[in-house]
């Protein structure tokens, strides 16, 4: 057994390295590791009950991650872009695929509708990674692509709700549409209410324990309870995990949840894709290779044409429309998840052979996307295609306005500073790793871009220069990330003035050691403001209060003693 495990991990390591070099996601590497180590290749492992159980957990975590990325408030504020382009893309793809599927397959009308909608979905993880690797997420094309992906994730709710209807094999268009609409709205409203009035207070109590273990277990319990709740209602357990993610995305702990669950999510996602790879019937796929090839070509061509048409109707430029269509022309993890969820739930509305072929088509199309993108970019640079449209810089307005101030982090502090700089017409750029915050900020007119502020290349690309940049604001809530960012800034521009926020006095002192010009500890300053109000109410003069505050702030709060609850 030890030798088999060694071979398995060695194979997985090589696959991850090779596919990552080809800019293909690691999840495909896990899939191939399952295929290679499964019963139809090296036969290292059998698809036992243990692997099936781990794969089922992986399904729940994948649904949970999809739900965690959806925040109702932000979706509503970005509704015009998301529901306009996103809905148009999905409907056009499904509209073009449905007659093809109805003509060449023996499936029912409902089966053709379901598969058409599944194939209309694209790979969120692969596409975001592709845009990030090519430094295109901050472009107009990247933002519109992201909006479509957000709508596709939101569409997961009604599609999951359709599974019981799909299992029944009977279909009344009017009644089914009303049922799914009512159920979807009820679930979304339930997420908002439960998240705000029940889960948020409970998570606050858990957070007060200051125990990472308790916090992590609370997250996992939420996932399991959601899955059990949906199962008792006769709905797919994946829908429960998806809603659990949405519930936690509505709380103030969303970012911390993502940070805590991320390593475990990747582990269980790996199990899902390994189990999926082990379960693929390779002899069957080999016999039907021509159907897979035709399916991949047909899927990419149909989706490209449909998305290109929708983009042009929305007045997207031809080059950007072509890029968006090409990036989204593959299948996605959602389709894989739905097929696997149907298999686990015993829904046999599609023949097992056809499910295997559809799975292979989606996998191959995901792998093909980076290759097609590379070919497209090469042909365009050579002037073989779209020669009438000159190549633009990847960044839209970021390169046209040279930032005087660089804001690292676009949470509540970074946004307020950006508003103040905008009011004084001072050029700035804000950088954040939260894709949703970036897209929402751009919708509101802020010059915010996606990137890792501790990366030397990112800071240079977005305008940090030794003599041009006047100030850097580090508005990050994690002291370790803030310290890494400060060191990176110092490496690029040693003399630039750095202003940082800190949660408390201890974090403030830690950042001061790195040579920061000024640090603002939030807990101390809020105490000052509160104390000022109390003193003013008691009749102390404004001059005396200001002198007192100046004394406390002198030498970066050196006169302020360490508080009893400094970590609060």
Order of alpha helices (4+ residues) and beta strands (2+ residues): alpha-alpha-alpha-alpha-alpha-alpha-alpha-alpha-alpha-alpha-alpha-alpha-alpha-alpha-alpha-alpha-alpha-alpha-alpha-alpha-beta-alpha-beta-alpha-beta-alpha-beta-alpha-beta-alpha-beta-alpha-alpha
